[in-house]
Amino acid sequence: MAANLKFPFIIAAVILILGISVLQWGRMNSLHVVFPTNETEAEEFQVMSSAEAAENDLTIYLQEPEAGDTLGQDTLENVKYTLDYAQLDYELIQPEEVAGIPPSPWHILVLSGELIETWDHDAVDSFVLEGGRVLAANRFPSVEWMDVMGVHDFNDYIDDQKGITFEQDIFPGYPDLPPESTMLTHSILDLEIEPGAELIASVEGHPLLWEYEYGLGKVVYWNTTVTSEKTSRGLLLNSLSLLPPAMWINQSGMQIFHIDDFPAPIPLGSLPEGVDDSYRMSVKEFYTSVWWEDMKKLKDTYELPMTGYYIATYEDQFRMQAEDIIEDDDYFMLLFGRSLMDEGGEIGLHGYNHQSLVTEDEPIDPELGYVPWRSMDAMVDSLEEADELFDYFFPEHQMRSYVPPSNILNETGIEAIAEGLPDVNVISSIYDGEEKGSLIQEFGTDDRFEQLYHFPRLTSGYFGNTEEVFRLVDGIAHTGMMAHFIHPDDVLDPDRAKDRSWQEMHDSLEARLEMVNNTYPHLKGYTQQDALNKWKLYEQSAIYASPGENGVQLSGTEAVMPSTGYLRINEGPGASEGSLTNAFVNEVPGTAGLYHITVSAPDVTIPYEEEGSQ
């Protein structure tokens, strides 16, 4: 009987000992191996092509400016990138070749530059009179060219004109920029446009963009120099789409949301004043119970998987090994890293530490206070330690994406990444910027290391002003994507927070995500790796629009299935809305002749609306 009474106590003691042992084992960071994070399955994409080669009636000719025409060369380069990202083919021609272009509403000649002595005025004049189309991509002064360009009279240049006012919408979502904005600073011609010209946009009361019918043809004219800048690419593409009878504007259809410095060691101490007086807690508590919880709610609401970029340590020097970092502070990786993975996200590398991968011979803003790396070998060693740390916490995952600290990176650092992180296949910095040493990117494979792809972020922050919204919309208008990044500690920095509380920052970010969700519902959320895979397929795709007797025929080659984009119809009846066979059509409110369309087959006819249906 006594033995029977002792038995339950023995069992309880064994369970207690086992429990303590398991907890101790967990404290030694082994539970993450026994219970790994959920494996996020890579998105699978398919492509579709027409049974016969897709016919493209649209031909775009880019006239090359003179070698010394800086404005012309810069504008031409900007136009080429714009067309490349929209998957639109073009031909480069010399001024003397313009006379050989057959006049057609499907033939567009793009002029750029201000040194016009070699331009063939008579050939361009005849081309438009007989039905051709011309995009004047920047302002140029000439009395001889006034008639064809829709200019009634002009005087001299006016510099430092700021902002933009849309007299009519050419793409949904663009906000007006007031004269106080410095984002778009124009040099324009002081001019008057012909009464028959249709004004599309102005700046400080002056005509900025208009379209003009001349003979059987049409001209769209940009009275500005900002078309040489990246921030105008969406406007360039959509102004060009006003010229032919119809045009398909391709969209990659993606949202990518990055969180830099996450996961990363959390600052010690309490929240600074101004974050929000209602949060009387430490930074660690705020990140855990407020900031990250709010971010997860945004992720769920807008179906937006997040890609975090982790920092191992904030020490300036490369001193700590992976095992030292694990022993020193594993909280941020175990809590936030695992949570991010379990939420369907991805973790890439921001750096072993927050020191940009540049040597003392490479440019960097000294005010950042960063310590240059002594050699590429030192960079490689640090990257390998960061990779070892990632493998320890997430043995079933691969770290394949990289974001440079402060978006600063140079040739030595790129080579170090190629050598030290052989699994990394994408580097994401920024699309535009002026900070010394910043890696300003275009989309594409690295010039030296073909395994590395450059995939810039187009916007950042919590959308504190109209300029950030304009940049967001222009990016969507020409790439079909929102590629955005934030930092958890933005809220701790009064400058980056723009003196707003966390609630105000959160509400501003949510308002922009809501706007994107409502205005561009075709943009689907992806992790960085899935976005890279889709974009590479999108680069090879093409969809063409050809109006026929009963509707507009869309034909595709290697198009992502389903494909999404905008159809602009400039002549004839509009398109029928609603669900069609292999397509769904929505007219864009407030933007005449523009329809958003999703197609799930390579050959689709979008029927014209029936007369009187509106």
C-alpha positions, 0 to 999 in steps of 0.5 A: 500500500505504501509503495502504491502511495509513493508511485504518483509522487515518483511520476510527478518528480520525474515529470518535474525533472524532465520539464526543468531539463526541457526548459534548460535545454530551451534556454540553451537555444535548442527548442528552435531546432526541435520546433522549427518555423513554418516553411513558407512555400514559394509562389509558383508562376505560369506563363501563357502565349498566343497560339500564333505570334502576337501581332503588334501594330504599335511601333515606337521610334526614339530619335537620338539627340545630338551627342552634346545635348545633355537634356536630350541624352538624359531624357532619352535614357529615361524614356528607354528605361520607362519603355523597358519596364513597361515591356514596350519595344522601340527602335532608335533612329537618327533625325535623317531617318524620320522621313522614312517612317510611314505615317500611321496612328500606330507609329509614335515618334519620340523627340528629346533634346533642345539642340534641334538644328539637325531635326527634320522639321518638314519630315515631322510636320508631314508625318503628323499631318498624315496621321502619325503621332509625336511625343515631345518629351521635353521643352525646346524653343523654336518658332518654326516648330510652333504650329505642329506642337500646338504652341500659339506664342512663346517668349523666354525660359522660366526656371524654378517652377515647382509642383504640378497641377493636373487639369485632368487625370491620366492615371489614377491616384496622382496628387497635385504637388503645390509650388512649395514642393521641391520634388518637381522643379521645372525649367519651362517655356513661357508660352501660350498654347493653341485654342484647340490644344487640350491642357492636361497639366500645368505648373504655377499657372503655366501650361506643362503638358497638353495634347494637340491634334494636327492634321490627321495626327496628334502631338503630346508635348511636355513643356519641362525638363523634369522628364529627364528624372526618374520621378517622371517615368509613370507620367511619361508612360501614361502621356505616351499612351494618349497617342495611339488609338489604343494601348496596353499598359503592362503592370507587374501587379505586385506589392513588396513590403520590407522592414529594415533592421528587423529583427535586430537587437532592441535599444535599451531604455524607455520610449522617448517623449513624443512617441505617445504619452499613453505608452509608458513602457520600455522600447523592448515592450513597445516593439513587442506588444505595440509596434509588431502587433500593429504591423501584423494586423496591417499584414493580415488586413492587406494580405501583405507578407513582409520581408525583414532584414536582420542585423546581428549586432550594432557594434561598429567593429567586427569582433563578435563571432556567431556564438558570442551573439547567440549568447549575448542576445538571442531574444530578437531572433527567437521572438521576432524572427520566428514570428515573422517567418510564421506569419508567412514572411521572409528574412534577408540580411541587412548586415552583420552590423550596421556598417555599410560595406565600403572601404575608406577609398569608396564614397560615404557621407562622413556625417553617418559616422560609419567605420570603413572596412579595412578590406573585402576579406573582412567584409566576407568574414562578417557576412559568413558569420551573419550567415552562420547565425541565420543557419543556427536559428533557421536551419530549414530556411535559406537567406537569399535577399540583401539590403545594404545598411543605409542603402550604401554599397559599392563595388567592393561590397557587392563582390564580398556579397557574391563571395561570402553569401553564395545563396544570395540572389538579390540586392535591394537598395533604392531607386532614387536618391542623392545621399553620398555613396547610396546604391541607386539601382535600376532593375536588372542583373549585376554587371559583374556577378550574374547570380545577383539581381538588383531590385530597388525599393521605390518608396520608404517611410510612413507617408508623411507628405504628398511627395511620398504619395506622388512617388508611390503612384508614379512607381505603380504607374510605370512598374505596376508595383509598390516596393516599400520599406520602413524601419522599426526605429523610425518612431524613435527618431524625431526627424524620420517620424516627422514629429508624429506619435506612433499612432499618427505614423501608423494611421498614415501608413494604414491610409496609404495601404488602404488607398493602394488596396482600393485604387490598385486592387490588382497589386498582390503582396509577395515576399522579396523572393517571390517578387523577384521570381515574378518580375523576371518572368514579367521582364520576358512578357509582352501583351499588345492591343489591336482594335478590331471591328467588334472589340480590342484584341489582346494578344500575349507572348510569355505573359504571366498568367494571369496578367494585369494592366491598363487598356487605354482607348483613345478612339472609337467606343469604349470597352464593355465592363464586367466579367468576360470570358478569360478577362475582367474589365473595370473602367477607371473612375475619373480617367476617360478611356482607361480600363483596368483589365485582368486576363487569364488567357493569351488571346482575349477580345474586349468587346466595345460597349453597346451604344447607349449602355452608359 
